[in-house]
């Protein structure tokens, strides 16, 4: 199918590919991409970036003016 149709129905074509069906996308009726399921793929493991990201101890603390603006209590 052409790109316009693919964009409008992407979820449908992803489901077809998950079931093993080959899906070919075209641009102006010229094939450009093939969508197919990955073989032997497993769920992505959690923690792949462990040790590469640093968060400050106060990462989850917001300044009071930001909290006030979310709560609608700013002046």
N, CA, C and O atoms as a GROMACS GRO file, in nm:
protein
  300
    1UNK      N    1   0.083  -0.118   0.000
    1UNK     CA    2   0.000   0.000   0.000
    1UNK      C    3   0.087   0.123   0.000
    1UNK      O    4   0.204   0.117   0.037
    2UNK      N    5   0.030   0.233  -0.042
    2UNK     CA    6   0.103   0.358  -0.045
    2UNK      C    7   0.110   0.421   0.093
    2UNK      O    8   0.033   0.385   0.182
    3UNK      N    9   0.200   0.514   0.111
    3UNK     CA   10   0.228   0.575   0.241
    3UNK      C   11   0.103   0.637   0.302
    3UNK      O   12   0.081   0.623   0.422
    4UNK      N   13   0.022   0.705   0.223
    4UNK     CA   14  -0.099   0.769   0.276
    4UNK      C   15  -0.190   0.666   0.343
    4UNK      O   16  -0.238   0.688   0.454
    5UNK      N   17  -0.214   0.555   0.277
    5UNK     CA   18  -0.299   0.450   0.333
    5UNK      C   19  -0.233   0.389   0.457
    5UNK      O   20  -0.302   0.359   0.554
    6UNK      N   21  -0.102   0.372   0.454
    6UNK     CA   22  -0.030   0.313   0.567
    6UNK      C   23  -0.044   0.401   0.690
    6UNK      O   24  -0.066   0.351   0.801
    7UNK      N   25  -0.032   0.532   0.673
    7UNK     CA   26  -0.046   0.623   0.787
    7UNK      C   27  -0.186   0.617   0.845
    7UNK      O   28  -0.203   0.623   0.967
    8UNK      N   29  -0.285   0.605   0.761
    8UNK     CA   30  -0.423   0.603   0.807
    8UNK      C   31  -0.459   0.473   0.879
    8UNK      O   32  -0.551   0.471   0.960
    9UNK      N   33  -0.387   0.364   0.849
    9UNK     CA   34  -0.422   0.232   0.903
    9UNK      C   35  -0.302   0.159   0.964
    9UNK      O   36  -0.296   0.036   0.959
   10UNK      N   37  -0.208   0.233   1.021
   10UNK     CA   38  -0.084   0.173   1.068
   10UNK      C   39  -0.107   0.063   1.171
   10UNK      O   40  -0.044  -0.042   1.162
   11UNK      N   41  -0.195   0.084   1.265
   11UNK     CA   42  -0.221  -0.018   1.368
   11UNK      C   43  -0.264  -0.150   1.306
   11UNK      O   44  -0.221  -0.257   1.349
   12UNK      N   45  -0.348  -0.142   1.206
   12UNK     CA   46  -0.395  -0.262   1.136
   12UNK      C   47  -0.279  -0.337   1.072
   12UNK      O   48  -0.269  -0.459   1.083
   13UNK      N   49  -0.191  -0.264   1.004
   13UNK     CA   50  -0.079  -0.329   0.935
   13UNK      C   51   0.024  -0.383   1.033
   13UNK      O   52   0.090  -0.484   1.005
   14UNK      N   53   0.040  -0.317   1.147
   14UNK     CA   54   0.129  -0.371   1.250
   14UNK      C   55   0.077  -0.505   1.302
   14UNK      O   56   0.154  -0.598   1.324
   15UNK      N   57  -0.054  -0.514   1.321
   15UNK     CA   58  -0.114  -0.642   1.366
   15UNK      C   59  -0.094  -0.752   1.263
   15UNK      O   60  -0.065  -0.866   1.299
   16UNK      N   61  -0.108  -0.718   1.135
   16UNK     CA   62  -0.086  -0.818   1.030
   16UNK      C   63   0.059  -0.868   1.033
   16UNK      O   64   0.084  -0.988   1.022
   17UNK      N   65   0.152  -0.775   1.049
   17UNK     CA   66   0.293  -0.813   1.053
   17UNK      C   67   0.323  -0.898   1.175
   17UNK      O   68   0.402  -0.993   1.167
   18UNK      N   69   0.262  -0.865   1.288
   18UNK     CA   70   0.282  -0.946   1.409
   18UNK      C   71   0.235  -1.088   1.389
   18UNK      O   72   0.290  -1.182   1.448
   19UNK      N   73   0.135  -1.106   1.306
   19UNK     CA   74   0.082  -1.239   1.279
   19UNK      C   75   0.165  -1.313   1.173
   19UNK      O   76   0.134  -1.427   1.138
   20UNK      N   77   0.270  -1.246   1.123
   20UNK     CA   78   0.358  -1.312   1.028
   20UNK      C   79   0.339  -1.274   0.883
   20UNK      O   80   0.410  -1.323   0.795
   21UNK      N   81   0.244  -1.187   0.857
   21UNK     CA   82   0.219  -1.147   0.718
   21UNK      C   83   0.316  -1.037   0.675
   21UNK      O   84   0.343  -0.944   0.751
   22UNK      N   85   0.369  -1.048   0.555
   22UNK     CA   86   0.456  -0.944   0.500
   22UNK      C   87   0.373  -0.824   0.458
   22UNK      O   88   0.270  -0.839   0.392
   23UNK      N   89   0.417  -0.705   0.498
   23UNK     CA   90   0.348  -0.582   0.460
   23UNK      C   91   0.450  -0.493   0.389
   23UNK      O   92   0.556  -0.463   0.444
   24UNK      N   93   0.418  -0.452   0.267
   24UNK     CA   94   0.510  -0.371   0.188
   24UNK      C   95   0.448  -0.232   0.169
   24UNK      O   96   0.334  -0.218   0.125
   25UNK      N   97   0.528  -0.130   0.203
   25UNK     CA   98   0.485   0.008   0.187
   25UNK      C   99   0.549   0.063   0.060
   25UNK      O  100   0.664   0.034   0.028
   26UNK      N  101   0.470   0.144  -0.011
   26UNK     CA  102   0.516   0.202  -0.137
   26UNK      C  103   0.508   0.354  -0.131
   26UNK      O  104   0.433   0.412  -0.053
   27UNK      N  105   0.588   0.416  -0.215
   27UNK     CA  106   0.579   0.560  -0.236
   27UNK      C  107   0.556   0.580  -0.385
   27UNK      O  108   0.642   0.549  -0.468
   28UNK      N  109   0.440   0.632  -0.418
   28UNK     CA  110   0.398   0.647  -0.558
   28UNK      C  111   0.406   0.515  -0.633
   28UNK      O  112   0.456   0.507  -0.745
   29UNK      N  113   0.356   0.412  -0.567
   29UNK     CA  114   0.348   0.277  -0.621
   29UNK      C  115   0.483   0.209  -0.642
   29UNK      O  116   0.491   0.108  -0.713
   30UNK      N  117   0.588   0.262  -0.583
   30UNK     CA  118   0.720   0.200  -0.588
   30UNK      C  119   0.751   0.144  -0.450
   30UNK      O  120   0.758   0.221  -0.354
   31UNK      N  121   0.771   0.012  -0.436
   31UNK     CA  122   0.799  -0.046  -0.304
   31UNK      C  123   0.925   0.015  -0.243
   31UNK      O  124   1.029   0.028  -0.308
   32UNK      N  125   0.913   0.054  -0.114
   32UNK     CA  126   1.028   0.116  -0.047
   32UNK      C  127   1.064   0.048   0.084
   32UNK      O  128   1.180   0.052   0.126
   33UNK      N  129   0.966  -0.014   0.151
   33UNK     CA  130   0.992  -0.072   0.284
   33UNK      C  131   0.907  -0.197   0.302
   33UNK      O  132   0.792  -0.203   0.259
   34UNK      N  133   0.967  -0.296   0.368
   34UNK     CA  134   0.893  -0.417   0.404
   34UNK      C  135   0.884  -0.423   0.556
   34UNK      O  136   0.984  -0.407   0.625
   35UNK      N  137   0.765  -0.447   0.606
   35UNK     CA  138   0.741  -0.461   0.749
   35UNK      C  139   0.718  -0.608   0.778
   35UNK      O  140   0.630  -0.671   0.719
   36UNK      N  141   0.796  -0.662   0.870
   36UNK     CA  142   0.780  -0.803   0.905
   36UNK      C  143   0.815  -0.820   1.053
   36UNK      O  144   0.888  -0.737   1.108
   37UNK      N  145   0.766  -0.926   1.116
   37UNK     CA  146   0.796  -0.944   1.258
   37UNK      C  147   0.941  -0.983   1.280
   37UNK      O  148   1.005  -1.044   1.194
   38UNK      N  149   0.993  -0.946   1.396
   38UNK     CA  150   1.128  -0.987   1.433
   38UNK      C  151   1.123  -1.132   1.479
   38UNK      O  152   1.034  -1.171   1.555
   39UNK      N  153   1.217  -1.210   1.433
   39UNK     CA  154   1.221  -1.350   1.473
   39UNK      C  155   1.300  -1.364   1.603
   39UNK      O  156   1.407  -1.305   1.619
   40UNK      N  157   1.248  -1.443   1.693
   40UNK     CA  158   1.317  -1.468   1.818
   40UNK      C  159   1.323  -1.348   1.909
   40UNK      O  160   1.406  -1.344   2.001
   41UNK      N  161   1.236  -1.250   1.887
   41UNK     CA  162   1.240  -1.133   1.973
   41UNK      C  163   1.167  -1.164   2.104
   41UNK      O  164   1.070  -1.239   2.107
   42UNK      N  165   1.217  -1.105   2.208
   42UNK     CA  166   1.157  -1.120   2.340
   42UNK      C  167   1.123  -0.981   2.392
   42UNK      O  168   1.157  -0.881   2.330
   43UNK      N  169   1.055  -0.978   2.505
   43UNK     CA  170   1.025  -0.849   2.565
   43UNK      C  171   1.156  -0.778   2.598
   43UNK      O  172   1.255  -0.841   2.636
   44UNK      N  173   1.154  -0.649   2.583
   44UNK     CA  174   1.272  -0.569   2.612
   44UNK      C  175   1.298  -0.572   2.762
   44UNK      O  176   1.209  -0.540   2.841
   45UNK      N  177   1.421  -0.609   2.802
   45UNK     CA  178   1.450  -0.616   2.945
   45UNK      C  179   1.454  -0.477   3.009
   45UNK      O  180   1.495  -0.380   2.946
   46UNK      N  181   1.412  -0.471   3.133
   46UNK     CA  182   1.413  -0.346   3.208
   46UNK      C  183   1.554  -0.322   3.260
   46UNK      O  184   1.623  -0.416   3.300
   47UNK      N  185   1.598  -0.198   3.260
   47UNK     CA  186   1.726  -0.162   3.318
   47UNK      C  187   1.841  -0.160   3.220
   47UNK      O  188   1.957  -0.170   3.262
   48UNK      N  189   1.815  -0.149   3.091
   48UNK     CA  190   1.924  -0.149   2.993
   48UNK      C  191   2.019  -0.030   3.011
   48UNK      O  192   2.136  -0.039   2.976
   49UNK      N  193   1.969   0.080   3.066
   49UNK     CA  194   2.052   0.200   3.081
   49UNK      C  195   2.109   0.213   3.222
   49UNK      O  196   2.164   0.317   3.257
   50UNK      N  197   2.096   0.109   3.303
   50UNK     CA  198   2.144   0.116   3.441
   50UNK      C  199   2.292   0.154   3.444
   50UNK      O  200   2.374   0.097   3.372
   51UNK      N  201   2.322   0.251   3.528
   51UNK     CA  202   2.459   0.296   3.541
   51UNK      C  203   2.500   0.404   3.442
   51UNK      O  204   2.610   0.458   3.453
   52UNK      N  205   2.413   0.437   3.345
   52UNK     CA  206   2.448   0.539   3.247
   52UNK      C  207   2.371   0.669   3.267
   52UNK      O  208   2.399   0.769   3.201
   53UNK      N  209   2.275   0.668   3.357
   53UNK     CA  210   2.193   0.786   3.383
   53UNK      C  211   2.205   0.823   3.529
   53UNK      O  212   2.203   0.737   3.617
   54UNK      N  213   2.218   0.954   3.554
   54UNK     CA  214   2.227   1.002   3.691
   54UNK      C  215   2.110   1.094   3.717
   54UNK      O  216   2.079   1.181   3.636
   55UNK      N  217   2.043   1.075   3.830
   55UNK     CA  218   1.935   1.164   3.872
   55UNK      C  219   1.971   1.226   4.005
   55UNK      O  220   2.022   1.158   4.094
   56UNK      N  221   1.946   1.353   4.018
   56UNK     CA  222   1.970   1.422   4.145
   56UNK      C  223   1.878   1.366   4.253
   56UNK      O  224   1.769   1.317   4.224
   57UNK      N  225   1.924   1.373   4.376
   57UNK     CA  226   1.843   1.322   4.488
   57UNK      C  227   1.708   1.393   4.498
   57UNK      O  228   1.610   1.333   4.541
   58UNK      N  229   1.703   1.520   4.458
   58UNK     CA  230   1.578   1.596   4.466
   58UNK      C  231   1.503   1.600   4.333
   58UNK      O  232   1.424   1.691   4.309
   59UNK      N  233   1.528   1.503   4.247
   59UNK     CA  234   1.468   1.499   4.114
   59UNK      C  235   1.315   1.513   4.118
   59UNK      O  236   1.257   1.582   4.034
   60UNK      N  237   1.251   1.448   4.213
   60UNK     CA  238   1.105   1.447   4.219
   60UNK      C  239   1.046   1.565   4.297
   60UNK      O  240   0.924   1.577   4.309
   61UNK      N  241   1.130   1.651   4.349
   61UNK     CA  242   1.081   1.767   4.424
   61UNK      C  243   1.066   1.886   4.330
   61UNK      O  244   1.160   1.920   4.257
   62UNK      N  245   0.950   1.947   4.331
   62UNK     CA  246   0.926   2.062   4.246
   62UNK      C  247   0.930   2.189   4.330
   62UNK      O  248   0.889   2.187   4.446
   63UNK      N  249   0.978   2.300   4.273
   63UNK     CA  250   0.973   2.428   4.344
   63UNK      C  251   0.828   2.467   4.372
   63UNK      O  252   0.738   2.433   4.295
   64UNK      N  253   0.806   2.537   4.481
   64UNK     CA  254   0.670   2.571   4.523
   64UNK      C  255   0.595   2.653   4.419
   64UNK      O  256   0.474   2.638   4.405
   65UNK      N  257   0.664   2.740   4.344
   65UNK     CA  258   0.594   2.821   4.244
   65UNK      C  259   0.538   2.734   4.130
   65UNK      O  260   0.433   2.766   4.074
   66UNK      N  261   0.606   2.627   4.097
   66UNK     CA  262   0.555   2.537   3.993
   66UNK      C  263   0.436   2.458   4.046
   66UNK      O  264   0.336   2.441   3.976
   67UNK      N  265   0.447   2.411   4.168
   67UNK     CA  266   0.333   2.340   4.232
   67UNK      C  267   0.213   2.432   4.238
   67UNK      O  268   0.102   2.391   4.205
   68UNK      N  269   0.234   2.558   4.280
   68UNK     CA  270   0.124   2.654   4.288
   68UNK      C  271   0.058   2.676   4.152
   68UNK      O  272  -0.064   2.688   4.143
   69UNK      N  273   0.139   2.682   4.046
   69UNK     CA  274   0.080   2.707   3.914
   69UNK      C  275  -0.006   2.588   3.868
   69UNK      O  276  -0.107   2.608   3.801
   70UNK      N  277   0.034   2.463   3.906
   70UNK     CA  278  -0.049   2.348   3.873
   70UNK      C  279  -0.177   2.348   3.954
   70UNK      O  280  -0.282   2.306   3.905
   71UNK      N  281  -0.169   2.393   4.076
   71UNK     CA  282  -0.287   2.393   4.164
   71UNK      C  283  -0.372   2.518   4.147
   71UNK      O  284  -0.479   2.529   4.207
   72UNK      N  285  -0.324   2.612   4.066
   72UNK     CA  286  -0.402   2.733   4.042
   72UNK      C  287  -0.399   2.832   4.156
   72UNK      O  288  -0.491   2.912   4.171
   73UNK      N  289  -0.294   2.828   4.238
   73UNK     CA  290  -0.288   2.918   4.354
   73UNK      C  291  -0.184   3.028   4.335
   73UNK      O  292  -0.143   3.091   4.433
   74UNK      N  293  -0.141   3.052   4.212
   74UNK     CA  294  -0.045   3.160   4.190
   74UNK      C  295  -0.114   3.295   4.191
   74UNK      O  296  -0.234   3.305   4.165
   75UNK      N  297  -0.038   3.397   4.223
   75UNK     CA  298  -0.095   3.531   4.234
   75UNK      C  299  -0.119   3.593   4.099
   75UNK      O  300  -0.166   3.706   4.090
   0.00000   0.00000   0.00000
